[in-house]
Amino acid sequence: MDIRSSTAGQLYARASQATEAKTPGESAQQALQSFSETLQRGEATAQASMTGGADPQALVQALAQTELAVETAVTVRDKVVEAYQEILRMPV
């Protein structure tokens, strides 16, 4: 197996970025931004489909991604509310 030092360096840099510690605020902000971008892409694809600018397969794909993003957001919201209610039930 021939691994060049430049390739190994690039792979290491990518791996170190993926494992870099992030603050909870950064992660939440990135998640919200990703959610917003997914909704905007879905809306843009739906509008393009109505005007004939996108094929039906792209529309179905965009709607599926949007549905998954919304379901994920609802699940996270439910978990946060559940954790908050659990905290309220703790004796002081």
Biopython code that builds the backbone (N, CA, C, O; Angstrom):
import numpy as np
from Bio.PDB.StructureBuilder import StructureBuilder

atoms = [
    (1, "MET", "N", (0.856, -1.161, 0.000)),
    (1, "MET", "CA", (0.000, 0.000, 0.000)),
    (1, "MET", "C", (0.905, 1.227, 0.000)),
    (1, "MET", "O", (1.788, 1.364, 0.847)),
    (2, "ASP", "N", (0.673, 2.109, -0.957)),
    (2, "ASP", "CA", (1.492, 3.302, -1.118)),
    (2, "ASP", "C", (0.721, 4.516, -0.613)),
    (2, "ASP", "O", (-0.237, 4.960, -1.246)),
    (3, "ILE", "N", (1.142, 5.046, 0.525)),
    (3, "ILE", "CA", (0.506, 6.239, 1.085)),
    (3, "ILE", "C", (1.528, 7.353, 1.066)),
    (3, "ILE", "O", (2.592, 7.248, 1.677)),
    (4, "ARG", "N", (1.209, 8.385, 0.385)),
    (4, "ARG", "CA", (2.108, 9.530, 0.299)),
    (4, "ARG", "C", (1.941, 10.399, 1.552)),
    (4, "ARG", "O", (0.880, 10.416, 2.174)),
    (5, "SER", "N", (2.992, 11.105, 1.899)),
    (5, "SER", "CA", (2.946, 11.926, 3.115)),
    (5, "SER", "C", (1.918, 13.049, 2.989)),
    (5, "SER", "O", (1.300, 13.428, 3.985)),
    (6, "SER", "N", (1.726, 13.581, 1.796)),
    (6, "SER", "CA", (0.734, 14.651, 1.636)),
    (6, "SER", "C", (-0.682, 14.104, 1.831)),
    (6, "SER", "O", (-1.530, 14.769, 2.426)),
    (7, "THR", "N", (-0.932, 12.906, 1.335)),
    (7, "THR", "CA", (-2.247, 12.287, 1.512)),
    (7, "THR", "C", (-2.484, 11.983, 2.986)),
    (7, "THR", "O", (-3.573, 12.223, 3.508)),
    (8, "ALA", "N", (-1.478, 11.463, 3.642)),
    (8, "ALA", "CA", (-1.609, 11.156, 5.064)),
    (8, "ALA", "C", (-1.852, 12.438, 5.860)),
    (8, "ALA", "O", (-2.656, 12.448, 6.792)),
    (9, "GLY", "N", (-1.169, 13.503, 5.500)),
    (9, "GLY", "CA", (-1.362, 14.779, 6.184)),
    (9, "GLY", "C", (-2.765, 15.323, 5.992)),
    (9, "GLY", "O", (-3.369, 15.848, 6.927)),
    (10, "GLN", "N", (-3.285, 15.196, 4.775)),
    (10, "GLN", "CA", (-4.644, 15.667, 4.497)),
    (10, "GLN", "C", (-5.666, 14.839, 5.279)),
    (10, "GLN", "O", (-6.611, 15.389, 5.846)),
    (11, "LEU", "N", (-5.480, 13.541, 5.308)),
    (11, "LEU", "CA", (-6.401, 12.681, 6.045)),
    (11, "LEU", "C", (-6.354, 12.979, 7.538)),
    (11, "LEU", "O", (-7.387, 12.986, 8.209)),
    (12, "TYR", "N", (-5.159, 13.223, 8.054)),
    (12, "TYR", "CA", (-5.032, 13.555, 9.470)),
    (12, "TYR", "C", (-5.726, 14.874, 9.780)),
    (12, "TYR", "O", (-6.408, 14.993, 10.799)),
    (13, "ALA", "N", (-5.558, 15.864, 8.910)),
    (13, "ALA", "CA", (-6.183, 17.176, 9.124)),
    (13, "ALA", "C", (-7.704, 17.044, 9.123)),
    (13, "ALA", "O", (-8.381, 17.658, 9.949)),
    (14, "ARG", "N", (-8.239, 16.252, 8.207)),
    (14, "ARG", "CA", (-9.689, 16.039, 8.158)),
    (14, "ARG", "C", (-10.181, 15.327, 9.408)),
    (14, "ARG", "O", (-11.229, 15.674, 9.953)),
    (15, "ALA", "N", (-9.428, 14.336, 9.862)),
    (15, "ALA", "CA", (-9.843, 13.582, 11.047)),
    (15, "ALA", "C", (-9.768, 14.457, 12.293)),
    (15, "ALA", "O", (-10.630, 14.358, 13.167)),
    (16, "SER", "N", (-8.762, 15.302, 12.388)),
    (16, "SER", "CA", (-8.651, 16.153, 13.573)),
    (16, "SER", "C", (-9.757, 17.202, 13.601)),
    (16, "SER", "O", (-10.209, 17.583, 14.681)),
    (17, "GLN", "N", (-10.203, 17.676, 12.439)),
    (17, "GLN", "CA", (-11.316, 18.627, 12.400)),
    (17, "GLN", "C", (-12.613, 17.952, 12.835)),
    (17, "GLN", "O", (-13.440, 18.565, 13.511)),
    (18, "ALA", "N", (-12.787, 16.708, 12.454)),
    (18, "ALA", "CA", (-14.018, 15.993, 12.794)),
    (18, "ALA", "C", (-14.107, 15.702, 14.279)),
    (18, "ALA", "O", (-15.203, 15.635, 14.835)),
    (19, "THR", "N", (-12.958, 15.527, 14.930)),
    (19, "THR", "CA", (-12.968, 15.199, 16.354)),
    (19, "THR", "C", (-12.741, 16.421, 17.236)),
    (19, "THR", "O", (-12.626, 16.293, 18.455)),
    (20, "GLU", "N", (-12.677, 17.602, 16.631)),
    (20, "GLU", "CA", (-12.439, 18.832, 17.382)),
    (20, "GLU", "C", (-13.613, 19.105, 18.320)),
    (20, "GLU", "O", (-14.776, 18.999, 17.929)),
    (21, "ALA", "N", (-13.290, 19.454, 19.549)),
    (21, "ALA", "CA", (-14.321, 19.732, 20.550)),
    (21, "ALA", "C", (-15.008, 21.048, 20.220)),
    (21, "ALA", "O", (-14.363, 22.038, 19.877)),
    (22, "LYS", "N", (-16.312, 21.036, 20.331)),
    (22, "LYS", "CA", (-17.094, 22.245, 20.075)),
    (22, "LYS", "C", (-17.921, 22.550, 21.306)),
    (22, "LYS", "O", (-18.301, 21.651, 22.056)),
    (23, "THR", "N", (-18.191, 23.811, 21.502)),
    (23, "THR", "CA", (-19.036, 24.189, 22.618)),
    (23, "THR", "C", (-20.483, 23.870, 22.267)),
    (23, "THR", "O", (-20.839, 23.838, 21.089)),
    (24, "PRO", "N", (-21.319, 23.633, 23.269)),
    (24, "PRO", "CA", (-22.720, 23.320, 22.981)),
    (24, "PRO", "C", (-23.414, 24.400, 22.164)),
    (24, "PRO", "O", (-24.287, 24.094, 21.352)),
    (25, "GLY", "N", (-23.044, 25.643, 22.365)),
    (25, "GLY", "CA", (-23.648, 26.734, 21.600)),
    (25, "GLY", "C", (-23.325, 26.650, 20.127)),
    (25, "GLY", "O", (-24.182, 26.908, 19.283)),
    (26, "GLU", "N", (-22.071, 26.285, 19.807)),
    (26, "GLU", "CA", (-21.668, 26.145, 18.408)),
    (26, "GLU", "C", (-22.430, 25.015, 17.746)),
    (26, "GLU", "O", (-22.908, 25.161, 16.621)),
    (27, "SER", "N", (-22.545, 23.894, 18.433)),
    (27, "SER", "CA", (-23.241, 22.740, 17.863)),
    (27, "SER", "C", (-24.707, 23.056, 17.628)),
    (27, "SER", "O", (-25.260, 22.706, 16.585)),
    (28, "ALA", "N", (-25.338, 23.711, 18.584)),
    (28, "ALA", "CA", (-26.744, 24.065, 18.443)),
    (28, "ALA", "C", (-26.929, 25.062, 17.310)),
    (28, "ALA", "O", (-27.885, 24.962, 16.540)),
    (29, "GLN", "N", (-26.024, 26.015, 17.205)),
    (29, "GLN", "CA", (-26.121, 27.015, 16.148)),
    (29, "GLN", "C", (-25.956, 26.364, 14.780)),
    (29, "GLN", "O", (-26.680, 26.702, 13.843)),
    (30, "GLN", "N", (-25.012, 25.434, 14.654)),
    (30, "GLN", "CA", (-24.817, 24.738, 13.389)),
    (30, "GLN", "C", (-26.021, 23.883, 13.050)),
    (30, "GLN", "O", (-26.407, 23.795, 11.884)),
    (31, "ALA", "N", (-26.622, 23.251, 14.049)),
    (31, "ALA", "CA", (-27.802, 22.422, 13.809)),
    (31, "ALA", "C", (-28.972, 23.273, 13.334)),
    (31, "ALA", "O", (-29.688, 22.890, 12.408)),
    (32, "LEU", "N", (-29.165, 24.426, 13.966)),
    (32, "LEU", "CA", (-30.241, 25.317, 13.551)),
    (32, "LEU", "C", (-30.007, 25.870, 12.151)),
    (32, "LEU", "O", (-30.946, 26.005, 11.366)),
    (33, "GLN", "N", (-28.766, 26.185, 11.845)),
    (33, "GLN", "CA", (-28.445, 26.691, 10.514)),
    (33, "GLN", "C", (-28.682, 25.611, 9.466)),
    (33, "GLN", "O", (-29.230, 25.892, 8.400)),
    (34, "SER", "N", (-28.277, 24.388, 9.757)),
    (34, "SER", "CA", (-28.495, 23.272, 8.834)),
    (34, "SER", "C", (-29.985, 23.021, 8.635)),
    (34, "SER", "O", (-30.432, 22.771, 7.516)),
    (35, "PHE", "N", (-30.756, 23.087, 9.724)),
    (35, "PHE", "CA", (-32.206, 22.904, 9.652)),
    (35, "PHE", "C", (-32.829, 23.971, 8.757)),
    (35, "PHE", "O", (-33.668, 23.672, 7.908)),
    (36, "SER", "N", (-32.410, 25.207, 8.957)),
    (36, "SER", "CA", (-32.935, 26.321, 8.164)),
    (36, "SER", "C", (-32.580, 26.162, 6.687)),
    (36, "SER", "O", (-33.419, 26.397, 5.817)),
    (37, "GLU", "N", (-31.339, 25.764, 6.404)),
    (37, "GLU", "CA", (-30.923, 25.572, 5.017)),
    (37, "GLU", "C", (-31.711, 24.446, 4.350)),
    (37, "GLU", "O", (-32.071, 24.546, 3.178)),
    (38, "THR", "N", (-31.977, 23.380, 5.094)),
    (38, "THR", "CA", (-32.752, 22.267, 4.548)),
    (38, "THR", "C", (-34.161, 22.711, 4.193)),
    (38, "THR", "O", (-34.681, 22.353, 3.136)),
    (39, "LEU", "N", (-34.782, 23.491, 5.076)),
    (39, "LEU", "CA", (-36.126, 23.991, 4.796)),
    (39, "LEU", "C", (-36.126, 24.933, 3.601)),
    (39, "LEU", "O", (-37.035, 24.881, 2.772)),
    (40, "GLN", "N", (-35.125, 25.787, 3.503)),
    (40, "GLN", "CA", (-35.047, 26.719, 2.378)),
    (40, "GLN", "C", (-34.836, 25.993, 1.058)),
    (40, "GLN", "O", (-35.434, 26.359, 0.046)),
    (41, "ARG", "N", (-33.986, 24.962, 1.058)),
    (41, "ARG", "CA", (-33.775, 24.180, -0.170)),
    (41, "ARG", "C", (-35.051, 23.472, -0.591)),
    (41, "ARG", "O", (-35.383, 23.427, -1.775)),
    (42, "GLY", "N", (-35.769, 22.914, 0.389)),
    (42, "GLY", "CA", (-37.030, 22.241, 0.081)),
    (42, "GLY", "C", (-38.050, 23.196, -0.505)),
    (42, "GLY", "O", (-38.752, 22.863, -1.460)),
    (43, "GLU", "N", (-38.129, 24.387, 0.075)),
    (43, "GLU", "CA", (-39.065, 25.383, -0.427)),
    (43, "GLU", "C", (-38.682, 25.846, -1.832)),
    (43, "GLU", "O", (-39.546, 25.999, -2.696)),
    (44, "ALA", "N", (-37.396, 26.068, -2.055)),
    (44, "ALA", "CA", (-36.928, 26.494, -3.380)),
    (44, "ALA", "C", (-37.197, 25.418, -4.428)),
    (44, "ALA", "O", (-37.593, 25.729, -5.551)),
    (45, "THR", "N", (-36.984, 24.164, -4.067)),
    (45, "THR", "CA", (-37.243, 23.064, -5.000)),
    (45, "THR", "C", (-38.728, 22.949, -5.299)),
    (45, "THR", "O", (-39.113, 22.699, -6.441)),
    (46, "ALA", "N", (-39.570, 23.131, -4.278)),
    (46, "ALA", "CA", (-41.017, 23.075, -4.486)),
    (46, "ALA", "C", (-41.469, 24.189, -5.424)),
    (46, "ALA", "O", (-42.290, 23.960, -6.312)),
    (47, "GLN", "N", (-40.940, 25.382, -5.232)),
    (47, "GLN", "CA", (-41.302, 26.491, -6.106)),
    (47, "GLN", "C", (-40.814, 26.256, -7.534)),
    (47, "GLN", "O", (-41.520, 26.549, -8.499)),
    (48, "ALA", "N", (-39.593, 25.721, -7.656)),
    (48, "ALA", "CA", (-39.057, 25.424, -8.987)),
    (48, "ALA", "C", (-39.873, 24.337, -9.664)),
    (48, "ALA", "O", (-40.069, 24.370, -10.879)),
    (49, "SER", "N", (-40.345, 23.387, -8.896)),
    (49, "SER", "CA", (-41.160, 22.305, -9.457)),
    (49, "SER", "C", (-42.493, 22.832, -9.973)),
    (49, "SER", "O", (-42.996, 22.364, -10.994)),
    (50, "MET", "N", (-43.060, 23.795, -9.272)),
    (50, "MET", "CA", (-44.336, 24.372, -9.699)),
    (50, "MET", "C", (-44.212, 25.154, -10.999)),
    (50, "MET", "O", (-45.156, 25.228, -11.785)),
    (51, "THR", "N", (-43.042, 25.734, -11.215)),
    (51, "THR", "CA", (-42.835, 26.509, -12.438)),
    (51, "THR", "C", (-42.179, 25.681, -13.542)),
    (51, "THR", "O", (-41.872, 26.196, -14.617)),
    (52, "GLY", "N", (-41.970, 24.403, -13.267)),
    (52, "GLY", "CA", (-41.380, 23.517, -14.270)),
    (52, "GLY", "C", (-39.872, 23.508, -14.279)),
    (52, "GLY", "O", (-39.268, 22.972, -15.208)),
    (53, "GLY", "N", (-39.243, 24.085, -13.272)),
    (53, "GLY", "CA", (-37.790, 24.161, -13.230)),
    (53, "GLY", "C", (-37.120, 22.988, -12.541)),
    (53, "GLY", "O", (-35.893, 22.890, -12.561)),
    (54, "ALA", "N", (-37.884, 22.098, -11.934)),
    (54, "ALA", "CA", (-37.298, 20.946, -11.242)),
    (54, "ALA", "C", (-38.115, 19.705, -11.570)),
    (54, "ALA", "O", (-39.327, 19.783, -11.768)),
    (55, "ASP", "N", (-37.460, 18.590, -11.625)),
    (55, "ASP", "CA", (-38.161, 17.344, -11.925)),
    (55, "ASP", "C", (-38.864, 16.805, -10.676)),
    (55, "ASP", "O", (-38.505, 17.171, -9.556)),
    (56, "PRO", "N", (-39.850, 15.949, -10.862)),
    (56, "PRO", "CA", (-40.595, 15.413, -9.715)),
    (56, "PRO", "C", (-39.720, 14.649, -8.724)),
    (56, "PRO", "O", (-39.980, 14.672, -7.521)),
    (57, "GLN", "N", (-38.692, 13.978, -9.221)),
    (57, "GLN", "CA", (-37.823, 13.221, -8.323)),
    (57, "GLN", "C", (-37.093, 14.161, -7.366)),
    (57, "GLN", "O", (-36.950, 13.844, -6.185)),
    (58, "ALA", "N", (-36.631, 15.305, -7.853)),
    (58, "ALA", "CA", (-35.958, 16.280, -6.996)),
    (58, "ALA", "C", (-36.923, 16.824, -5.946)),
    (58, "ALA", "O", (-36.533, 17.062, -4.803)),
    (59, "LEU", "N", (-38.174, 17.020, -6.334)),
    (59, "LEU", "CA", (-39.181, 17.504, -5.395)),
    (59, "LEU", "C", (-39.427, 16.488, -4.288)),
    (59, "LEU", "O", (-39.472, 16.844, -3.111)),
    (60, "VAL", "N", (-39.583, 15.234, -4.663)),
    (60, "VAL", "CA", (-39.825, 14.185, -3.670)),
    (60, "VAL", "C", (-38.629, 14.067, -2.731)),
    (60, "VAL", "O", (-38.798, 13.905, -1.523)),
    (61, "GLN", "N", (-37.434, 14.149, -3.282)),
    (61, "GLN", "CA", (-36.225, 14.067, -2.465)),
    (61, "GLN", "C", (-36.148, 15.242, -1.482)),
    (61, "GLN", "O", (-35.833, 15.055, -0.307)),
    (62, "ALA", "N", (-36.438, 16.450, -1.973)),
    (62, "ALA", "CA", (-36.397, 17.629, -1.107)),
    (62, "ALA", "C", (-37.451, 17.542, -0.020)),
    (62, "ALA", "O", (-37.186, 17.905, 1.127)),
    (63, "LEU", "N", (-38.638, 17.070, -0.356)),
    (63, "LEU", "CA", (-39.695, 16.931, 0.643)),
    (63, "LEU", "C", (-39.335, 15.881, 1.690)),
    (63, "LEU", "O", (-39.639, 16.056, 2.870)),
    (64, "ALA", "N", (-38.699, 14.803, 1.276)),
    (64, "ALA", "CA", (-38.285, 13.766, 2.224)),
    (64, "ALA", "C", (-37.220, 14.304, 3.179)),
    (64, "ALA", "O", (-37.259, 14.017, 4.375)),
    (65, "GLN", "N", (-36.274, 15.078, 2.658)),
    (65, "GLN", "CA", (-35.241, 15.662, 3.519)),
    (65, "GLN", "C", (-35.846, 16.666, 4.493)),
    (65, "GLN", "O", (-35.457, 16.729, 5.659)),
    (66, "THR", "N", (-36.797, 17.443, 4.004)),
    (66, "THR", "CA", (-37.461, 18.418, 4.871)),
    (66, "THR", "C", (-38.258, 17.719, 5.955)),
    (66, "THR", "O", (-38.242, 18.136, 7.113)),
    (67, "GLU", "N", (-38.954, 16.656, 5.580)),
    (67, "GLU", "CA", (-39.731, 15.902, 6.567)),
    (67, "GLU", "C", (-38.825, 15.307, 7.642)),
    (67, "GLU", "O", (-39.151, 15.348, 8.828)),
    (68, "LEU", "N", (-37.704, 14.763, 7.229)),
    (68, "LEU", "CA", (-36.754, 14.194, 8.187)),
    (68, "LEU", "C", (-36.206, 15.273, 9.118)),
    (68, "LEU", "O", (-36.053, 15.034, 10.316)),
    (69, "ALA", "N", (-35.907, 16.460, 8.580)),
    (69, "ALA", "CA", (-35.394, 17.554, 9.404)),
    (69, "ALA", "C", (-36.432, 18.005, 10.425)),
    (69, "ALA", "O", (-36.096, 18.267, 11.580)),
    (70, "VAL", "N", (-37.691, 18.096, 10.003)),
    (70, "VAL", "CA", (-38.742, 18.524, 10.920)),
    (70, "VAL", "C", (-38.970, 17.470, 12.001)),
    (70, "VAL", "O", (-39.134, 17.811, 13.172)),
    (71, "GLU", "N", (-38.981, 16.204, 11.621)),
    (71, "GLU", "CA", (-39.162, 15.130, 12.609)),
    (71, "GLU", "C", (-38.016, 15.137, 13.622)),
    (71, "GLU", "O", (-38.241, 14.925, 14.813)),
    (72, "THR", "N", (-36.805, 15.376, 13.159)),
    (72, "THR", "CA", (-35.659, 15.437, 14.060)),
    (72, "THR", "C", (-35.788, 16.616, 15.019)),
    (72, "THR", "O", (-35.521, 16.482, 16.213)),
    (73, "ALA", "N", (-36.198, 17.768, 14.495)),
    (73, "ALA", "CA", (-36.372, 18.948, 15.348)),
    (73, "ALA", "C", (-37.452, 18.715, 16.395)),
    (73, "ALA", "O", (-37.300, 19.133, 17.543)),
    (74, "VAL", "N", (-38.523, 18.062, 16.019)),
    (74, "VAL", "CA", (-39.600, 17.779, 16.967)),
    (74, "VAL", "C", (-39.121, 16.806, 18.039)),
    (74, "VAL", "O", (-39.452, 16.969, 19.214)),
    (75, "THR", "N", (-38.355, 15.810, 17.652)),
    (75, "THR", "CA", (-37.826, 14.839, 18.618)),
    (75, "THR", "C", (-36.886, 15.521, 19.607)),
    (75, "THR", "O", (-36.953, 15.263, 20.809)),
    (76, "VAL", "N", (-36.017, 16.383, 19.108)),
    (76, "VAL", "CA", (-35.098, 17.101, 19.991)),
    (76, "VAL", "C", (-35.881, 18.001, 20.935)),
    (76, "VAL", "O", (-35.582, 18.066, 22.127)),
    (77, "ARG", "N", (-36.886, 18.699, 20.401)),
    (77, "ARG", "CA", (-37.716, 19.565, 21.251)),
    (77, "ARG", "C", (-38.383, 18.755, 22.356)),
    (77, "ARG", "O", (-38.399, 19.176, 23.513)),
    (78, "ASP", "N", (-38.931, 17.598, 22.007)),
    (78, "ASP", "CA", (-39.594, 16.752, 22.999)),
    (78, "ASP", "C", (-38.618, 16.308, 24.086)),
    (78, "ASP", "O", (-38.971, 16.278, 25.265)),
    (79, "LYS", "N", (-37.397, 15.964, 23.693)),
    (79, "LYS", "CA", (-36.389, 15.541, 24.675)),
    (79, "LYS", "C", (-36.001, 16.694, 25.600)),
    (79, "LYS", "O", (-35.806, 16.490, 26.798)),
    (80, "VAL", "N", (-35.890, 17.899, 25.050)),
    (80, "VAL", "CA", (-35.549, 19.058, 25.874)),
    (80, "VAL", "C", (-36.675, 19.346, 26.869)),
    (80, "VAL", "O", (-36.412, 19.616, 28.041)),
    (81, "VAL", "N", (-37.913, 19.290, 26.413)),
    (81, "VAL", "CA", (-39.055, 19.530, 27.306)),
    (81, "VAL", "C", (-39.109, 18.459, 28.384)),
    (81, "VAL", "O", (-39.367, 18.759, 29.550)),
    (82, "GLU", "N", (-38.869, 17.215, 28.002)),
    (82, "GLU", "CA", (-38.874, 16.116, 28.973)),
    (82, "GLU", "C", (-37.781, 16.306, 30.019)),
    (82, "GLU", "O", (-38.016, 16.069, 31.204)),
    (83, "ALA", "N", (-36.591, 16.728, 29.599)),
    (83, "ALA", "CA", (-35.496, 16.962, 30.542)),
    (83, "ALA", "C", (-35.830, 18.128, 31.469)),
    (83, "ALA", "O", (-35.542, 18.073, 32.665)),
    (84, "TYR", "N", (-36.432, 19.174, 30.926)),
    (84, "TYR", "CA", (-36.820, 20.321, 31.742)),
    (84, "TYR", "C", (-37.859, 19.917, 32.784)),
    (84, "TYR", "O", (-37.767, 20.332, 33.939)),
    (85, "GLN", "N", (-38.835, 19.121, 32.393)),
    (85, "GLN", "CA", (-39.856, 18.669, 33.338)),
    (85, "GLN", "C", (-39.241, 17.777, 34.411)),
    (85, "GLN", "O", (-39.660, 17.826, 35.567)),
    (86, "GLU", "N", (-38.269, 16.974, 34.048)),
    (86, "GLU", "CA", (-37.574, 16.124, 35.013)),
    (86, "GLU", "C", (-36.819, 16.973, 36.036)),
    (86, "GLU", "O", (-36.805, 16.663, 37.227)),
    (87, "ILE", "N", (-36.198, 18.039, 35.559)),
    (87, "ILE", "CA", (-35.483, 18.945, 36.465)),
    (87, "ILE", "C", (-36.468, 19.602, 37.434)),
    (87, "ILE", "O", (-36.169, 19.755, 38.618)),
    (88, "LEU", "N", (-37.637, 19.988, 36.930)),
    (88, "LEU", "CA", (-38.640, 20.605, 37.802)),
    (88, "LEU", "C", (-39.136, 19.657, 38.871)),
    (88, "LEU", "O", (-39.513, 20.099, 39.956)),
    (89, "ARG", "N", (-39.146, 18.374, 38.594)),
    (89, "ARG", "CA", (-39.614, 17.388, 39.566)),
    (89, "ARG", "C", (-38.592, 17.074, 40.652)),
    (89, "ARG", "O", (-38.930, 16.429, 41.645)),
    (90, "MET", "N", (-37.354, 17.515, 40.484)),
    (90, "MET", "CA", (-36.308, 17.224, 41.471)),
    (90, "MET", "C", (-36.592, 17.993, 42.765)),
    (90, "MET", "O", (-36.965, 19.166, 42.733)),
    (91, "PRO", "N", (-36.412, 17.317, 43.900)),
    (91, "PRO", "CA", (-36.599, 18.014, 45.176)),
    (91, "PRO", "C", (-35.464, 19.004, 45.416)),
    (91, "PRO", "O", (-34.314, 18.761, 45.051)),
    (92, "VAL", "N", (-35.813, 20.106, 46.029)),
    (92, "VAL", "CA", (-34.809, 21.138, 46.287)),
    (92, "VAL", "C", (-34.198, 20.965, 47.646)),
    (92, "VAL", "O", (-33.330, 21.746, 48.036)),
]
sb = StructureBuilder()
sb.init_structure("model")
sb.init_model(0)
sb.init_chain("A")
sb.init_seg("    ")
for serial, (resi, resn, name, xyz) in enumerate(atoms, 1):
    if name == "N":
        sb.init_residue(resn, " ", resi, " ")
    sb.init_atom(name, np.array(xyz, "f"), 0.0, 1.0, " ", f" {name:<3s}", serial, name[0])
structure = sb.get_structure()
